Structures are given as C-alpha cells and as structure tokens.
Amino acid sequence: MCCGILRFSGVLGAIVALIVVVIALLKQLIALVGFLLAAVKIAIVVIFIALLVMIVLAIFRDRSRRRRGEEI
C-alpha cells in the first residue's frame, strides 16, 4: 500500500513538473516571438525613414543643380 502511494505521487509529481516546464518554455517562446516582431517593426520603420530621407536629399540635389544651371 505504501509503495503504491509513493509510486503514484512520483508519477503525479513528474507529470506536474513536465507541465510546469512546458508552460515556462511556452512563455519564453512567446516572449521571444514578441521581441522578434517588435524588432522587425522597428527595422521597417527605420528603413522607411531612411528611404524618405534619401528621396528628400535627391529632390534637394536636383533643385540645387537646376539653380546652378547644370544640365544632366
């Protein structure tokens, strides 16, 4: 009788420990995915701002060339 109870509690403890480990790993995975999504969003915004800056610089360069009378 005593060995059966100990064996059952050992199996039950192993199952509970496995469930806790899986939940902890899933939380870490969700945090990692959230971080990666935030990093991708920030990269997209930075690339978009860089593209806008390049367009504005190209416009100003073209205006300055036209004012000096240079033809392409």
CHARMM internal coordinates of N, CA and C (Angstrom, degrees):
IC EDIT
DIST 1 N 1 CA 1.4416
DIST 1 CA 1 C 1.5262
ANGL 1 N 1 CA 1 C 110.57
DIST 1 C 2 N 1.2870
ANGL 1 CA 1 C 2 N 116.98
DIHE 1 N 1 CA 1 C 2 N -44.36
DIST 2 N 2 CA 1.4596
ANGL 1 C 2 N 2 CA 121.08
DIHE 1 CA 1 C 2 N 2 CA -177.50
DIST 2 CA 2 C 1.5266
ANGL 2 N 2 CA 2 C 110.99
DIHE 1 C 2 N 2 CA 2 C -66.92
DIST 2 C 3 N 1.3265
ANGL 2 CA 2 C 3 N 116.54
DIHE 2 N 2 CA 2 C 3 N -40.12
DIST 3 N 3 CA 1.4647
ANGL 2 C 3 N 3 CA 119.65
DIHE 2 CA 2 C 3 N 3 CA -179.66
DIST 3 CA 3 C 1.5103
ANGL 3 N 3 CA 3 C 111.66
DIHE 2 C 3 N 3 CA 3 C -67.67
DIST 3 C 4 N 1.3118
ANGL 3 CA 3 C 4 N 117.44
DIHE 3 N 3 CA 3 C 4 N -34.19
DIST 4 N 4 CA 1.4654
ANGL 3 C 4 N 4 CA 121.30
DIHE 3 CA 3 C 4 N 4 CA 177.92
DIST 4 CA 4 C 1.5079
ANGL 4 N 4 CA 4 C 111.79
DIHE 3 C 4 N 4 CA 4 C -64.73
DIST 4 C 5 N 1.3218
ANGL 4 CA 4 C 5 N 116.51
DIHE 4 N 4 CA 4 C 5 N -41.21
DIST 5 N 5 CA 1.4624
ANGL 4 C 5 N 5 CA 120.41
DIHE 4 CA 4 C 5 N 5 CA 179.61
DIST 5 CA 5 C 1.5264
ANGL 5 N 5 CA 5 C 110.35
DIHE 4 C 5 N 5 CA 5 C -67.56
DIST 5 C 6 N 1.3432
ANGL 5 CA 5 C 6 N 116.28
DIHE 5 N 5 CA 5 C 6 N -42.15
DIST 6 N 6 CA 1.4648
ANGL 5 C 6 N 6 CA 119.39
DIHE 5 CA 5 C 6 N 6 CA 178.93
DIST 6 CA 6 C 1.5203
ANGL 6 N 6 CA 6 C 111.57
DIHE 5 C 6 N 6 CA 6 C -65.33
DIST 6 C 7 N 1.3234
ANGL 6 CA 6 C 7 N 115.75
DIHE 6 N 6 CA 6 C 7 N -39.83
DIST 7 N 7 CA 1.4605
ANGL 6 C 7 N 7 CA 119.79
DIHE 6 CA 6 C 7 N 7 CA 179.31
DIST 7 CA 7 C 1.5232
ANGL 7 N 7 CA 7 C 110.41
DIHE 6 C 7 N 7 CA 7 C -65.28
DIST 7 C 8 N 1.3455
ANGL 7 CA 7 C 8 N 116.67
DIHE 7 N 7 CA 7 C 8 N -42.72
DIST 8 N 8 CA 1.4690
ANGL 7 C 8 N 8 CA 120.87
DIHE 7 CA 7 C 8 N 8 CA 179.28
DIST 8 CA 8 C 1.5242
ANGL 8 N 8 CA 8 C 110.76
DIHE 7 C 8 N 8 CA 8 C -64.32
DIST 8 C 9 N 1.3402
ANGL 8 CA 8 C 9 N 116.93
DIHE 8 N 8 CA 8 C 9 N -43.39
DIST 9 N 9 CA 1.4626
ANGL 8 C 9 N 9 CA 119.13
DIHE 8 CA 8 C 9 N 9 CA 179.89
DIST 9 CA 9 C 1.5320
ANGL 9 N 9 CA 9 C 111.03
DIHE 8 C 9 N 9 CA 9 C -67.10
DIST 9 C 10 N 1.3287
ANGL 9 CA 9 C 10 N 117.43
DIHE 9 N 9 CA 9 C 10 N -32.44
DIST 10 N 10 CA 1.4605
ANGL 9 C 10 N 10 CA 120.77
DIHE 9 CA 9 C 10 N 10 CA 175.97
DIST 10 CA 10 C 1.5189
ANGL 10 N 10 CA 10 C 111.55
DIHE 9 C 10 N 10 CA 10 C -65.66
DIST 10 C 11 N 1.3207
ANGL 10 CA 10 C 11 N 116.66
DIHE 10 N 10 CA 10 C 11 N -44.17
DIST 11 N 11 CA 1.4681
ANGL 10 C 11 N 11 CA 121.10
DIHE 10 CA 10 C 11 N 11 CA 178.61
DIST 11 CA 11 C 1.5237
ANGL 11 N 11 CA 11 C 109.97
DIHE 10 C 11 N 11 CA 11 C -66.27
DIST 11 C 12 N 1.3380
ANGL 11 CA 11 C 12 N 116.18
DIHE 11 N 11 CA 11 C 12 N -43.69
DIST 12 N 12 CA 1.4592
ANGL 11 C 12 N 12 CA 120.20
DIHE 11 CA 11 C 12 N 12 CA 179.65
DIST 12 CA 12 C 1.5340
ANGL 12 N 12 CA 12 C 110.66
DIHE 11 C 12 N 12 CA 12 C -63.74
DIST 12 C 13 N 1.3239
ANGL 12 CA 12 C 13 N 117.34
DIHE 12 N 12 CA 12 C 13 N -40.38
DIST 13 N 13 CA 1.4561
ANGL 12 C 13 N 13 CA 120.88
DIHE 12 CA 12 C 13 N 13 CA 177.69
DIST 13 CA 13 C 1.5201
ANGL 13 N 13 CA 13 C 111.74
DIHE 12 C 13 N 13 CA 13 C -64.84
DIST 13 C 14 N 1.3196
ANGL 13 CA 13 C 14 N 116.41
DIHE 13 N 13 CA 13 C 14 N -38.35
DIST 14 N 14 CA 1.4686
ANGL 13 C 14 N 14 CA 120.02
DIHE 13 CA 13 C 14 N 14 CA 178.10
DIST 14 CA 14 C 1.5256
ANGL 14 N 14 CA 14 C 110.79
DIHE 13 C 14 N 14 CA 14 C -65.40
DIST 14 C 15 N 1.3197
ANGL 14 CA 14 C 15 N 116.98
DIHE 14 N 14 CA 14 C 15 N -40.77
DIST 15 N 15 CA 1.4710
ANGL 14 C 15 N 15 CA 120.55
DIHE 14 CA 14 C 15 N 15 CA 179.60
DIST 15 CA 15 C 1.5280
ANGL 15 N 15 CA 15 C 110.17
DIHE 14 C 15 N 15 CA 15 C -66.48
DIST 15 C 16 N 1.3276
ANGL 15 CA 15 C 16 N 116.81
DIHE 15 N 15 CA 15 C 16 N -43.13
DIST 16 N 16 CA 1.4674
ANGL 15 C 16 N 16 CA 120.15
DIHE 15 CA 15 C 16 N 16 CA 178.99
DIST 16 CA 16 C 1.5305
ANGL 16 N 16 CA 16 C 110.23
DIHE 15 C 16 N 16 CA 16 C -63.98
DIST 16 C 17 N 1.3207
ANGL 16 CA 16 C 17 N 116.97
DIHE 16 N 16 CA 16 C 17 N -42.66
DIST 17 N 17 CA 1.4636
ANGL 16 C 17 N 17 CA 120.50
DIHE 16 CA 16 C 17 N 17 CA 178.83
DIST 17 CA 17 C 1.5248
ANGL 17 N 17 CA 17 C 110.64
DIHE 16 C 17 N 17 CA 17 C -62.99
DIST 17 C 18 N 1.3171
ANGL 17 CA 17 C 18 N 117.94
DIHE 17 N 17 CA 17 C 18 N -40.72
DIST 18 N 18 CA 1.4624
ANGL 17 C 18 N 18 CA 121.72
DIHE 17 CA 17 C 18 N 18 CA 178.32
DIST 18 CA 18 C 1.5220
ANGL 18 N 18 CA 18 C 110.68
DIHE 17 C 18 N 18 CA 18 C -63.57
DIST 18 C 19 N 1.3241
ANGL 18 CA 18 C 19 N 117.19
DIHE 18 N 18 CA 18 C 19 N -42.40
DIST 19 N 19 CA 1.4649
ANGL 18 C 19 N 19 CA 120.75
DIHE 18 CA 18 C 19 N 19 CA 178.61
DIST 19 CA 19 C 1.5239
ANGL 19 N 19 CA 19 C 110.40
DIHE 18 C 19 N 19 CA 19 C -63.61
DIST 19 C 20 N 1.3315
ANGL 19 CA 19 C 20 N 117.58
DIHE 19 N 19 CA 19 C 20 N -42.47
DIST 20 N 20 CA 1.4616
ANGL 19 C 20 N 20 CA 121.18
DIHE 19 CA 19 C 20 N 20 CA 179.53
DIST 20 CA 20 C 1.5291
ANGL 20 N 20 CA 20 C 110.63
DIHE 19 C 20 N 20 CA 20 C -63.82
DIST 20 C 21 N 1.3218
ANGL 20 CA 20 C 21 N 117.52
DIHE 20 N 20 CA 20 C 21 N -40.83
DIST 21 N 21 CA 1.4655
ANGL 20 C 21 N 21 CA 120.99
DIHE 20 CA 20 C 21 N 21 CA 179.09
DIST 21 CA 21 C 1.5272
ANGL 21 N 21 CA 21 C 110.62
DIHE 20 C 21 N 21 CA 21 C -65.16
DIST 21 C 22 N 1.3280
ANGL 21 CA 21 C 22 N 117.15
DIHE 21 N 21 CA 21 C 22 N -41.99
DIST 22 N 22 CA 1.4670
ANGL 21 C 22 N 22 CA 120.88
DIHE 21 CA 21 C 22 N 22 CA 179.34
DIST 22 CA 22 C 1.5282
ANGL 22 N 22 CA 22 C 109.99
DIHE 21 C 22 N 22 CA 22 C -63.95
DIST 22 C 23 N 1.3209
ANGL 22 CA 22 C 23 N 117.83
DIHE 22 N 22 CA 22 C 23 N -41.90
DIST 23 N 23 CA 1.4695
ANGL 22 C 23 N 23 CA 120.73
DIHE 22 CA 22 C 23 N 23 CA 179.07
DIST 23 CA 23 C 1.5271
ANGL 23 N 23 CA 23 C 110.23
DIHE 22 C 23 N 23 CA 23 C -64.14
DIST 23 C 24 N 1.3326
ANGL 23 CA 23 C 24 N 117.36
DIHE 23 N 23 CA 23 C 24 N -42.52
DIST 24 N 24 CA 1.4645
ANGL 23 C 24 N 24 CA 120.36
DIHE 23 CA 23 C 24 N 24 CA 179.06
DIST 24 CA 24 C 1.5282
ANGL 24 N 24 CA 24 C 110.96
DIHE 23 C 24 N 24 CA 24 C -63.29
DIST 24 C 25 N 1.3254
ANGL 24 CA 24 C 25 N 117.37
DIHE 24 N 24 CA 24 C 25 N -41.88
DIST 25 N 25 CA 1.4635
ANGL 24 C 25 N 25 CA 120.53
DIHE 24 CA 24 C 25 N 25 CA 178.94
DIST 25 CA 25 C 1.5233
ANGL 25 N 25 CA 25 C 111.40
DIHE 24 C 25 N 25 CA 25 C -66.20
DIST 25 C 26 N 1.3342
ANGL 25 CA 25 C 26 N 116.98
DIHE 25 N 25 CA 25 C 26 N -38.17
DIST 26 N 26 CA 1.4595
ANGL 25 C 26 N 26 CA 119.67
DIHE 25 CA 25 C 26 N 26 CA 178.22
DIST 26 CA 26 C 1.5283
ANGL 26 N 26 CA 26 C 110.88
DIHE 25 C 26 N 26 CA 26 C -65.74
DIST 26 C 27 N 1.3302
ANGL 26 CA 26 C 27 N 117.02
DIHE 26 N 26 CA 26 C 27 N -38.61
DIST 27 N 27 CA 1.4652
ANGL 26 C 27 N 27 CA 119.50
DIHE 26 CA 26 C 27 N 27 CA 176.91
DIST 27 CA 27 C 1.5196
ANGL 27 N 27 CA 27 C 110.61
DIHE 26 C 27 N 27 CA 27 C -62.47
DIST 27 C 28 N 1.3188
ANGL 27 CA 27 C 28 N 116.79
DIHE 27 N 27 CA 27 C 28 N -42.50
DIST 28 N 28 CA 1.4614
ANGL 27 C 28 N 28 CA 120.42
DIHE 27 CA 27 C 28 N 28 CA 178.80
DIST 28 CA 28 C 1.5277
ANGL 28 N 28 CA 28 C 110.97
DIHE 27 C 28 N 28 CA 28 C -65.20
DIST 28 C 29 N 1.3179
ANGL 28 CA 28 C 29 N 116.87
DIHE 28 N 28 CA 28 C 29 N -39.47
DIST 29 N 29 CA 1.4645
ANGL 28 C 29 N 29 CA 121.26
DIHE 28 CA 28 C 29 N 29 CA 179.15
DIST 29 CA 29 C 1.5226
ANGL 29 N 29 CA 29 C 110.51
DIHE 28 C 29 N 29 CA 29 C -65.10
DIST 29 C 30 N 1.3254
ANGL 29 CA 29 C 30 N 117.03
DIHE 29 N 29 CA 29 C 30 N -42.14
DIST 30 N 30 CA 1.4598
ANGL 29 C 30 N 30 CA 120.66
DIHE 29 CA 29 C 30 N 30 CA 178.61
DIST 30 CA 30 C 1.5289
ANGL 30 N 30 CA 30 C 110.10
DIHE 29 C 30 N 30 CA 30 C -64.33
DIST 30 C 31 N 1.3236
ANGL 30 CA 30 C 31 N 117.09
DIHE 30 N 30 CA 30 C 31 N -40.75
DIST 31 N 31 CA 1.4689
ANGL 30 C 31 N 31 CA 120.33
DIHE 30 CA 30 C 31 N 31 CA 178.06
DIST 31 CA 31 C 1.5228
ANGL 31 N 31 CA 31 C 110.68
DIHE 30 C 31 N 31 CA 31 C -64.09
DIST 31 C 32 N 1.3303
ANGL 31 CA 31 C 32 N 117.71
DIHE 31 N 31 CA 31 C 32 N -41.01
DIST 32 N 32 CA 1.4625
ANGL 31 C 32 N 32 CA 121.25
DIHE 31 CA 31 C 32 N 32 CA 179.23
DIST 32 CA 32 C 1.5214
ANGL 32 N 32 CA 32 C 111.08
DIHE 31 C 32 N 32 CA 32 C -64.57
DIST 32 C 33 N 1.3200
ANGL 32 CA 32 C 33 N 117.22
DIHE 32 N 32 CA 32 C 33 N -43.81
DIST 33 N 33 CA 1.4614
ANGL 32 C 33 N 33 CA 120.89
DIHE 32 CA 32 C 33 N 33 CA 179.25
DIST 33 CA 33 C 1.5255
ANGL 33 N 33 CA 33 C 109.85
DIHE 32 C 33 N 33 CA 33 C -63.96
DIST 33 C 34 N 1.3321
ANGL 33 CA 33 C 34 N 117.37
DIHE 33 N 33 CA 33 C 34 N -40.77
DIST 34 N 34 CA 1.4634
ANGL 33 C 34 N 34 CA 120.50
DIHE 33 CA 33 C 34 N 34 CA 177.59
DIST 34 CA 34 C 1.5203
ANGL 34 N 34 CA 34 C 111.52
DIHE 33 C 34 N 34 CA 34 C -62.23
DIST 34 C 35 N 1.3263
ANGL 34 CA 34 C 35 N 116.66
DIHE 34 N 34 CA 34 C 35 N -42.71
DIST 35 N 35 CA 1.4655
ANGL 34 C 35 N 35 CA 120.50
DIHE 34 CA 34 C 35 N 35 CA 177.92
DIST 35 CA 35 C 1.5235
ANGL 35 N 35 CA 35 C 111.09
DIHE 34 C 35 N 35 CA 35 C -63.14
DIST 35 C 36 N 1.3279
ANGL 35 CA 35 C 36 N 117.14
DIHE 35 N 35 CA 35 C 36 N -43.67
DIST 36 N 36 CA 1.4652
ANGL 35 C 36 N 36 CA 119.98
DIHE 35 CA 35 C 36 N 36 CA -179.81
DIST 36 CA 36 C 1.5272
ANGL 36 N 36 CA 36 C 111.30
DIHE 35 C 36 N 36 CA 36 C -65.12
DIST 36 C 37 N 1.3316
ANGL 36 CA 36 C 37 N 117.36
DIHE 36 N 36 CA 36 C 37 N -39.43
DIST 37 N 37 CA 1.4617
ANGL 36 C 37 N 37 CA 119.75
DIHE 36 CA 36 C 37 N 37 CA 177.84
DIST 37 CA 37 C 1.5312
ANGL 37 N 37 CA 37 C 110.81
DIHE 36 C 37 N 37 CA 37 C -64.61
DIST 37 C 38 N 1.3213
ANGL 37 CA 37 C 38 N 116.80
DIHE 37 N 37 CA 37 C 38 N -40.54
DIST 38 N 38 CA 1.4624
ANGL 37 C 38 N 38 CA 119.82
DIHE 37 CA 37 C 38 N 38 CA 177.61
DIST 38 CA 38 C 1.5244
ANGL 38 N 38 CA 38 C 110.37
DIHE 37 C 38 N 38 CA 38 C -64.16
DIST 38 C 39 N 1.3335
ANGL 38 CA 38 C 39 N 117.40
DIHE 38 N 38 CA 38 C 39 N -40.79
DIST 39 N 39 CA 1.4611
ANGL 38 C 39 N 39 CA 120.73
DIHE 38 CA 38 C 39 N 39 CA 179.14
DIST 39 CA 39 C 1.5329
ANGL 39 N 39 CA 39 C 110.93
DIHE 38 C 39 N 39 CA 39 C -63.54
DIST 39 C 40 N 1.3163
ANGL 39 CA 39 C 40 N 117.07
DIHE 39 N 39 CA 39 C 40 N -40.30
DIST 40 N 40 CA 1.4669
ANGL 39 C 40 N 40 CA 120.75
DIHE 39 CA 39 C 40 N 40 CA 178.95
DIST 40 CA 40 C 1.5285
ANGL 40 N 40 CA 40 C 109.96
DIHE 39 C 40 N 40 CA 40 C -65.86
DIST 40 C 41 N 1.3293
ANGL 40 CA 40 C 41 N 117.29
DIHE 40 N 40 CA 40 C 41 N -42.02
DIST 41 N 41 CA 1.4684
ANGL 40 C 41 N 41 CA 120.23
DIHE 40 CA 40 C 41 N 41 CA 179.00
DIST 41 CA 41 C 1.5280
ANGL 41 N 41 CA 41 C 110.64
DIHE 40 C 41 N 41 CA 41 C -62.70
DIST 41 C 42 N 1.3237
ANGL 41 CA 41 C 42 N 116.84
DIHE 41 N 41 CA 41 C 42 N -43.77
DIST 42 N 42 CA 1.4608
ANGL 41 C 42 N 42 CA 120.32
DIHE 41 CA 41 C 42 N 42 CA 179.14
DIST 42 CA 42 C 1.5239
ANGL 42 N 42 CA 42 C 110.25
DIHE 41 C 42 N 42 CA 42 C -63.51
DIST 42 C 43 N 1.3311
ANGL 42 CA 42 C 43 N 117.53
DIHE 42 N 42 CA 42 C 43 N -40.57
DIST 43 N 43 CA 1.4682
ANGL 42 C 43 N 43 CA 120.77
DIHE 42 CA 42 C 43 N 43 CA 178.74
DIST 43 CA 43 C 1.5232
ANGL 43 N 43 CA 43 C 110.85
DIHE 42 C 43 N 43 CA 43 C -63.38
DIST 43 C 44 N 1.3195
ANGL 43 CA 43 C 44 N 117.80
DIHE 43 N 43 CA 43 C 44 N -39.85
DIST 44 N 44 CA 1.4625
ANGL 43 C 44 N 44 CA 120.90
DIHE 43 CA 43 C 44 N 44 CA 178.95
DIST 44 CA 44 C 1.5209
ANGL 44 N 44 CA 44 C 110.41
DIHE 43 C 44 N 44 CA 44 C -64.07
DIST 44 C 45 N 1.3233
ANGL 44 CA 44 C 45 N 116.81
DIHE 44 N 44 CA 44 C 45 N -42.75
DIST 45 N 45 CA 1.4690
ANGL 44 C 45 N 45 CA 120.29
DIHE 44 CA 44 C 45 N 45 CA 179.15
DIST 45 CA 45 C 1.5206
ANGL 45 N 45 CA 45 C 110.72
DIHE 44 C 45 N 45 CA 45 C -64.18
DIST 45 C 46 N 1.3304
ANGL 45 CA 45 C 46 N 117.76
DIHE 45 N 45 CA 45 C 46 N -43.22
DIST 46 N 46 CA 1.4638
ANGL 45 C 46 N 46 CA 121.18
DIHE 45 CA 45 C 46 N 46 CA -179.97
DIST 46 CA 46 C 1.5256
ANGL 46 N 46 CA 46 C 110.86
DIHE 45 C 46 N 46 CA 46 C -63.55
DIST 46 C 47 N 1.3209
ANGL 46 CA 46 C 47 N 117.40
DIHE 46 N 46 CA 46 C 47 N -43.17
DIST 47 N 47 CA 1.4733
ANGL 46 C 47 N 47 CA 121.04
DIHE 46 CA 46 C 47 N 47 CA 178.20
DIST 47 CA 47 C 1.5254
ANGL 47 N 47 CA 47 C 110.50
DIHE 46 C 47 N 47 CA 47 C -63.11
DIST 47 C 48 N 1.3330
ANGL 47 CA 47 C 48 N 116.86
DIHE 47 N 47 CA 47 C 48 N -40.82
DIST 48 N 48 CA 1.4614
ANGL 47 C 48 N 48 CA 120.35
DIHE 47 CA 47 C 48 N 48 CA 179.31
DIST 48 CA 48 C 1.5281
ANGL 48 N 48 CA 48 C 110.65
DIHE 47 C 48 N 48 CA 48 C -63.71
DIST 48 C 49 N 1.3281
ANGL 48 CA 48 C 49 N 117.45
DIHE 48 N 48 CA 48 C 49 N -43.65
DIST 49 N 49 CA 1.4704
ANGL 48 C 49 N 49 CA 120.65
DIHE 48 CA 48 C 49 N 49 CA 178.95
DIST 49 CA 49 C 1.5240
ANGL 49 N 49 CA 49 C 110.33
DIHE 48 C 49 N 49 CA 49 C -64.36
DIST 49 C 50 N 1.3403
ANGL 49 CA 49 C 50 N 117.20
DIHE 49 N 49 CA 49 C 50 N -40.61
DIST 50 N 50 CA 1.4630
ANGL 49 C 50 N 50 CA 120.23
DIHE 49 CA 49 C 50 N 50 CA 178.21
DIST 50 CA 50 C 1.5318
ANGL 50 N 50 CA 50 C 110.80
DIHE 49 C 50 N 50 CA 50 C -62.96
DIST 50 C 51 N 1.3071
ANGL 50 CA 50 C 51 N 116.53
DIHE 50 N 50 CA 50 C 51 N -39.58
DIST 51 N 51 CA 1.4626
ANGL 50 C 51 N 51 CA 120.34
DIHE 50 CA 50 C 51 N 51 CA 178.38
DIST 51 CA 51 C 1.5279
ANGL 51 N 51 CA 51 C 110.83
DIHE 50 C 51 N 51 CA 51 C -64.39
DIST 51 C 52 N 1.3188
ANGL 51 CA 51 C 52 N 117.32
DIHE 51 N 51 CA 51 C 52 N -42.98
DIST 52 N 52 CA 1.4642
ANGL 51 C 52 N 52 CA 120.24
DIHE 51 CA 51 C 52 N 52 CA 177.70
DIST 52 CA 52 C 1.5307
ANGL 52 N 52 CA 52 C 111.36
DIHE 51 C 52 N 52 CA 52 C -62.70
DIST 52 C 53 N 1.3335
ANGL 52 CA 52 C 53 N 116.76
DIHE 52 N 52 CA 52 C 53 N -41.45
DIST 53 N 53 CA 1.4629
ANGL 52 C 53 N 53 CA 120.36
DIHE 52 CA 52 C 53 N 53 CA 178.42
DIST 53 CA 53 C 1.5234
ANGL 53 N 53 CA 53 C 110.42
DIHE 52 C 53 N 53 CA 53 C -62.97
DIST 53 C 54 N 1.3246
ANGL 53 CA 53 C 54 N 117.56
DIHE 53 N 53 CA 53 C 54 N -41.63
DIST 54 N 54 CA 1.4666
ANGL 53 C 54 N 54 CA 120.52
DIHE 53 CA 53 C 54 N 54 CA 178.46
DIST 54 CA 54 C 1.5264
ANGL 54 N 54 CA 54 C 111.34
DIHE 53 C 54 N 54 CA 54 C -63.33
DIST 54 C 55 N 1.3270
ANGL 54 CA 54 C 55 N 117.24
DIHE 54 N 54 CA 54 C 55 N -39.01
DIST 55 N 55 CA 1.4668
ANGL 54 C 55 N 55 CA 120.54
DIHE 54 CA 54 C 55 N 55 CA 178.60
DIST 55 CA 55 C 1.5289
ANGL 55 N 55 CA 55 C 110.56
DIHE 54 C 55 N 55 CA 55 C -65.64
DIST 55 C 56 N 1.3544
ANGL 55 CA 55 C 56 N 116.35
DIHE 55 N 55 CA 55 C 56 N -43.91
DIST 56 N 56 CA 1.4641
ANGL 55 C 56 N 56 CA 119.85
DIHE 55 CA 55 C 56 N 56 CA 179.36
DIST 56 CA 56 C 1.5266
ANGL 56 N 56 CA 56 C 110.58
DIHE 55 C 56 N 56 CA 56 C -63.56
DIST 56 C 57 N 1.3224
ANGL 56 CA 56 C 57 N 117.64
DIHE 56 N 56 CA 56 C 57 N -41.80
DIST 57 N 57 CA 1.4625
ANGL 56 C 57 N 57 CA 120.25
DIHE 56 CA 56 C 57 N 57 CA 178.04
DIST 57 CA 57 C 1.5273
ANGL 57 N 57 CA 57 C 111.51
DIHE 56 C 57 N 57 CA 57 C -63.69
DIST 57 C 58 N 1.3238
ANGL 57 CA 57 C 58 N 117.48
DIHE 57 N 57 CA 57 C 58 N -38.53
DIST 58 N 58 CA 1.4596
ANGL 57 C 58 N 58 CA 120.16
DIHE 57 CA 57 C 58 N 58 CA 178.13
DIST 58 CA 58 C 1.5288
ANGL 58 N 58 CA 58 C 110.70
DIHE 57 C 58 N 58 CA 58 C -65.37
DIST 58 C 59 N 1.3309
ANGL 58 CA 58 C 59 N 116.92
DIHE 58 N 58 CA 58 C 59 N -38.05
DIST 59 N 59 CA 1.4687
ANGL 58 C 59 N 59 CA 120.09
DIHE 58 CA 58 C 59 N 59 CA 178.70
DIST 59 CA 59 C 1.5213
ANGL 59 N 59 CA 59 C 110.11
DIHE 58 C 59 N 59 CA 59 C -65.52
DIST 59 C 60 N 1.3390
ANGL 59 CA 59 C 60 N 117.19
DIHE 59 N 59 CA 59 C 60 N -46.19
DIST 60 N 60 CA 1.4632
ANGL 59 C 60 N 60 CA 119.93
DIHE 59 CA 59 C 60 N 60 CA 179.41
DIST 60 CA 60 C 1.5195
ANGL 60 N 60 CA 60 C 112.14
DIHE 59 C 60 N 60 CA 60 C -64.01
DIST 60 C 61 N 1.3303
ANGL 60 CA 60 C 61 N 117.74
DIHE 60 N 60 CA 60 C 61 N -38.18
DIST 61 N 61 CA 1.4542
ANGL 60 C 61 N 61 CA 120.83
DIHE 60 CA 60 C 61 N 61 CA 178.63
DIST 61 CA 61 C 1.5304
ANGL 61 N 61 CA 61 C 110.25
DIHE 60 C 61 N 61 CA 61 C -64.59
DIST 61 C 62 N 1.3241
ANGL 61 CA 61 C 62 N 117.01
DIHE 61 N 61 CA 61 C 62 N -40.38
DIST 62 N 62 CA 1.4522
ANGL 61 C 62 N 62 CA 120.59
DIHE 61 CA 61 C 62 N 62 CA 179.11
DIST 62 CA 62 C 1.5281
ANGL 62 N 62 CA 62 C 110.71
DIHE 61 C 62 N 62 CA 62 C -66.24
DIST 62 C 63 N 1.3226
ANGL 62 CA 62 C 63 N 117.22
DIHE 62 N 62 CA 62 C 63 N -40.56
DIST 63 N 63 CA 1.4652
ANGL 62 C 63 N 63 CA 120.17
DIHE 62 CA 62 C 63 N 63 CA 178.22
DIST 63 CA 63 C 1.5237
ANGL 63 N 63 CA 63 C 111.67
DIHE 62 C 63 N 63 CA 63 C -63.99
DIST 63 C 64 N 1.3351
ANGL 63 CA 63 C 64 N 115.89
DIHE 63 N 63 CA 63 C 64 N -41.39
DIST 64 N 64 CA 1.4659
ANGL 63 C 64 N 64 CA 117.76
DIHE 63 CA 63 C 64 N 64 CA -179.67
DIST 64 CA 64 C 1.5252
ANGL 64 N 64 CA 64 C 110.98
DIHE 63 C 64 N 64 CA 64 C -67.84
DIST 64 C 65 N 1.3038
ANGL 64 CA 64 C 65 N 118.30
DIHE 64 N 64 CA 64 C 65 N -34.68
DIST 65 N 65 CA 1.4730
ANGL 64 C 65 N 65 CA 120.60
DIHE 64 CA 64 C 65 N 65 CA 177.20
DIST 65 CA 65 C 1.5220
ANGL 65 N 65 CA 65 C 110.66
DIHE 64 C 65 N 65 CA 65 C -66.93
DIST 65 C 66 N 1.3279
ANGL 65 CA 65 C 66 N 116.74
DIHE 65 N 65 CA 65 C 66 N -39.25
DIST 66 N 66 CA 1.4587
ANGL 65 C 66 N 66 CA 119.60
DIHE 65 CA 65 C 66 N 66 CA 179.77
DIST 66 CA 66 C 1.5294
ANGL 66 N 66 CA 66 C 111.13
DIHE 65 C 66 N 66 CA 66 C -68.32
DIST 66 C 67 N 1.3131
ANGL 66 CA 66 C 67 N 117.53
DIHE 66 N 66 CA 66 C 67 N -35.87
DIST 67 N 67 CA 1.4667
ANGL 66 C 67 N 67 CA 119.98
DIHE 66 CA 66 C 67 N 67 CA 178.92
DIST 67 CA 67 C 1.5228
ANGL 67 N 67 CA 67 C 111.50
DIHE 66 C 67 N 67 CA 67 C -66.56
DIST 67 C 68 N 1.3377
ANGL 67 CA 67 C 68 N 116.96
DIHE 67 N 67 CA 67 C 68 N -36.33
DIST 68 N 68 CA 1.4562
ANGL 67 C 68 N 68 CA 119.79
DIHE 67 CA 67 C 68 N 68 CA 179.91
DIST 68 CA 68 C 1.5129
ANGL 68 N 68 CA 68 C 111.45
DIHE 67 C 68 N 68 CA 68 C -79.06
DIST 68 C 69 N 1.3006
ANGL 68 CA 68 C 69 N 117.64
DIHE 68 N 68 CA 68 C 69 N -11.47
DIST 69 N 69 CA 1.4539
ANGL 68 C 69 N 69 CA 120.38
DIHE 68 CA 68 C 69 N 69 CA 176.37
DIST 69 CA 69 C 1.5190
ANGL 69 N 69 CA 69 C 113.66
DIHE 68 C 69 N 69 CA 69 C 89.67
DIST 69 C 70 N 1.2870
ANGL 69 CA 69 C 70 N 117.17
DIHE 69 N 69 CA 69 C 70 N 12.00
DIST 70 N 70 CA 1.4616
ANGL 69 C 70 N 70 CA 119.49
DIHE 69 CA 69 C 70 N 70 CA 178.82
DIST 70 CA 70 C 1.5156
ANGL 70 N 70 CA 70 C 109.56
DIHE 69 C 70 N 70 CA 70 C -78.08
DIST 70 C 71 N 1.2903
ANGL 70 CA 70 C 71 N 115.50
DIHE 70 N 70 CA 70 C 71 N 136.77
DIST 71 N 71 CA 1.4546
ANGL 70 C 71 N 71 CA 121.07
DIHE 70 CA 70 C 71 N 71 CA 177.16
DIST 71 CA 71 C 1.5271
ANGL 71 N 71 CA 71 C 107.89
DIHE 70 C 71 N 71 CA 71 C -109.57
DIST 71 C 72 N 1.2987
ANGL 71 CA 71 C 72 N 115.14
DIHE 71 N 71 CA 71 C 72 N 143.65
DIST 72 N 72 CA 1.4732
ANGL 71 C 72 N 72 CA 120.01
DIHE 71 CA 71 C 72 N 72 CA 179.80
DIST 72 CA 72 C 1.5136
ANGL 72 N 72 CA 72 C 110.10
DIHE 71 C 72 N 72 CA 72 C -85.90
END
COOR INIT
IC SEED 1 N 1 CA 1 C
IC BUILD
